[in-house]
Amino acid sequence: MRLLRMRLEHFAGIDGPLNIDFAEQGITVIEGPNETGKSSIVGALRLVRDFKASSQAAEVRAVRPTHVQADPSVEIELRTGPYHLTYAKTFARKGATQLTVHAPAAESLTGDAAHDRATAILAETTDLALWSALQATQGEPLAQPVLATLAPLHTALASLGGEEAVGGHDELMQRVEAEYLTYYTPTGRPTGEHARLAGELTEAEARASQAEEALSEIARLTESHERLVLRREELTGAIATQRKEVDRLAERCAELDQLRQELQEARRIAEGADQTLAIRQKAAERRTQLIAELDEAQRARREAESDATMAATALEEHEAQTGSEDPDTAIDAARSELDLAADEQERARAQQELEQALRRLDEARAAQAARDEARAVLRENAVDEESVQRLQDDHLRWQTAAARSAGAAPTVTLERLGDLPVLLDGQEDEVREYPVVRPVVVEVPGAARVTISPPAPLAEEVAEADRLRREYQRACEALGVADLEEARTRARMRTEQERLLADSTAELRRALGQDDSLAQLEERVEYCRERVGADEPPDPETAAERHRKAIEAYQRALTVAEDSRVERRRAFEIGQQLRERLVRAGTAAEHVRARAERAAAVLAADRAQADDATVAAAAEEAREAATRAFAAVARVEAVLNDHGADELASEIDARTDALETAEHRLRELDHEIIAVEATLEVRGGEGLQDAANRAAEAVADLRRRWVSVDTRARAARRLHLTLTDHAQRARRRYVGPFRTAIAELGRTVFGPGFDVEIGEDLSILTRTLDGRTVPFESLSGGAKEQLGVLGRVATARLVDDDHGAPVILDDILGYADPLRRQRVLAMLRQVAREGRVQIIVLTCEPSRFDLLVPDATRRLG
């Protein structure tokens, strides 16, 4: 037995309706705080199984809610043996019970009949004692499950270990054999009334299955509609979240734009401070020069008389040493080099932009070609899902009418008895069953001709089937397809092309970027080519390095030129002095005095504007201001780098593309929902439920008759098989195989040194660990609990799937240490992966099962 779904309402500890979906294979974890209804889940399973809906037993009264006046109800969906059923009860004085059997044949019962039928199905397919034994409920003592009386476990162990043969009971065996042959042949095939009713029931079930399939299609459409609506709600929430994230990133980008503006302003201030520093440094140098000139003039006045004799020689030496090169020539050369380096750097940048634009252009052209191709294919293929649905409806109506006419038609069987040929509709045939949906001619040439015509009502049904077939063929011709399968193929092709169209459009938009069209992108490429020029562009790093060196060389040239000008002025003045001393040796002192007076006057005039300390302080202040300005530039650049300005722009683009894709998918979901709703509206008025009910009633009638016979037959077969089996292998011990099963699982939990001693009642007597044996009753609470889990899991693992039951573990491992708990969870996960055991874990402490990796999880509270 496998639990699939449960719904509880108005149970103690549960406020509103509680829906739980169980993993059919694997592990389901139900987690929630205390008093949120976890234990009610286990209790509800027992109530719906053991008590009628009108029962007033204490167990039923105990689950009634205390905070609201309402009747508790429970609904479970499960698979057991060949049955798939939904079983619901509302517990009250006039309680309600409903049973719906989905497979192997549809059944729908209410009231006591539903209770009795469900009880019979469970008794037929599930051992109730096994079901109870596999439940470890909260608050029960640390005791082992009672396994000695579990027939499914004994059967499983017998199949593993076998039994000893036992003789006797010959008369009983003969009577059982005679009863068995009433229902089965010696080879085990059904016979007599048992076989006849089984055949009639199979045919009725086939008809009911067709009607149920039509209803199932409506159910599938309804489920699809619910999934689409749920997906639309999830996608709407995701779009809102993504839109908030895009807005948040845009705000961050706006903040970084402010930082970029601050960086530009800081650079402008730094350039101004640098220029101010140069001017004030020049003023300081000029003041130093004026003071030096005054000192020189005063010294020259004192030495003028002594230098007169040396003036000619000094003049010659001075003129020989003084160069004639103009300092502006070096500045012009450095400026030209700087302009060339800047041009190369600009061409290198233009080359990078050109390569990026060309790459985007290739991607945009490829995307546009893909988009045009998808549009062309879509124009040629007009078969969409809606067209396929209409064609499918026409096909279904035709097939239904054809099946109805064929099923209602009489059958003629042709069998030739002699040597004369017999013709059926002009064709010779040996033996043939032929449904008479149109007039059939049976002829023995030269002897007889028989014409068999269908009844008039059947002719109308055949005509209707032909009309529906022609409508279906016309619909195929209108779509340009041969049949429904080709239409489905072309619809899938159209859907794929629509997806390709959307993808190529998004790719084109991404490739264009800030450009609005391919033409604009091509213009950008041409503009970049013009900037690059015809010559081979330089390497970007080389161009940047050359530009940097050119700037340094230009700055050095400016400094050298300024120094050269100062030196040339000094040399000119010295030369003039020497010439004056040569020409007017007698008046040299007067001339030196005049020069000194002029120097003093100039210095005085300059000091009248600002004294020496002021000039020096201004130069130092300009130097500090320049230092602060360049530091501010570095700080803003560091902030921009820390905020990842470039990565932020890329993330905004990616988020925006994802948002557009999600919005496109939301529009597609809206179209799908509208299509499903239209289909449901059309199919809802076809009277499918009435047809299914009639078919189900016919099945139920035959099933009641067959079940009566089959129950006796299966009882006879079971008794026959049991006695036969026991006669061959009875008395064989079960202990060995069960001990092996426990030890195999236990070594995963306790280690390779683990072993157990099993009693005849299949209980664990002692546990051995690494050579030390301890009785079960002397073990710790944690060890007892772990062994109890091992016993239940081993039992469920051994029992046949068709007669097994879920393992339900309510708040286990509370006594286990972390390492042992981890190993128990690993063992449960290993067993779950085998797919033979369904495990349901209830817990108020989810962290205890973090390593379990469940296949389904339900959170309560």
Secondary structure as GFF3:
##gff-version 3
##sequence-region A 1 861
A	DSSP	beta_strand	2	9	.	.	.	ID=ss1
A	DSSP	beta_strand	18	21	.	.	.	ID=ss2
A	DSSP	beta_strand	26	31	.	.	.	ID=ss3
A	DSSP	alpha_helix	38	50	.	.	.	ID=ss4
A	DSSP	alpha_helix	58	62	.	.	.	ID=ss5
A	DSSP	beta_strand	73	80	.	.	.	ID=ss6
A	DSSP	beta_strand	83	90	.	.	.	ID=ss7
A	DSSP	beta_strand	96	103	.	.	.	ID=ss8
A	DSSP	beta_strand	107	110	.	.	.	ID=ss9
A	DSSP	alpha_helix	111	125	.	.	.	ID=ss10
A	DSSP	alpha_helix	128	133	.	.	.	ID=ss11
A	DSSP	beta_strand	135	136	.	.	.	ID=ss12
A	DSSP	alpha_helix	151	161	.	.	.	ID=ss13
A	DSSP	alpha_helix	170	183	.	.	.	ID=ss14
A	DSSP	alpha_helix	192	307	.	.	.	ID=ss15
A	DSSP	three_ten_helix	308	310	.	.	.	ID=ss16
A	DSSP	alpha_helix	311	321	.	.	.	ID=ss17
A	DSSP	alpha_helix	327	380	.	.	.	ID=ss18
A	DSSP	alpha_helix	385	408	.	.	.	ID=ss19
A	DSSP	beta_strand	411	415	.	.	.	ID=ss20
A	DSSP	beta_strand	423	424	.	.	.	ID=ss21
A	DSSP	beta_strand	427	428	.	.	.	ID=ss22
A	DSSP	beta_strand	431	435	.	.	.	ID=ss23
A	DSSP	beta_strand	440	444	.	.	.	ID=ss24
A	DSSP	beta_strand	448	452	.	.	.	ID=ss25
A	DSSP	alpha_helix	456	479	.	.	.	ID=ss26
A	DSSP	alpha_helix	484	512	.	.	.	ID=ss27
A	DSSP	alpha_helix	518	532	.	.	.	ID=ss28
A	DSSP	alpha_helix	540	583	.	.	.	ID=ss29
A	DSSP	three_ten_helix	585	587	.	.	.	ID=ss30
A	DSSP	alpha_helix	588	609	.	.	.	ID=ss31
A	DSSP	alpha_helix	612	642	.	.	.	ID=ss32
A	DSSP	alpha_helix	645	683	.	.	.	ID=ss33
A	DSSP	alpha_helix	688	729	.	.	.	ID=ss34
A	DSSP	alpha_helix	735	750	.	.	.	ID=ss35
A	DSSP	beta_strand	754	758	.	.	.	ID=ss36
A	DSSP	beta_strand	764	769	.	.	.	ID=ss37
A	DSSP	beta_strand	772	775	.	.	.	ID=ss38
A	DSSP	three_ten_helix	776	778	.	.	.	ID=ss39
A	DSSP	alpha_helix	781	798	.	.	.	ID=ss40
A	DSSP	three_ten_helix	801	803	.	.	.	ID=ss41
A	DSSP	beta_strand	807	810	.	.	.	ID=ss42
A	DSSP	alpha_helix	818	833	.	.	.	ID=ss43
A	DSSP	beta_strand	838	843	.	.	.	ID=ss44
A	DSSP	three_ten_helix	846	852	.	.	.	ID=ss45
A	DSSP	beta_strand	856	859	.	.	.	ID=ss46
###
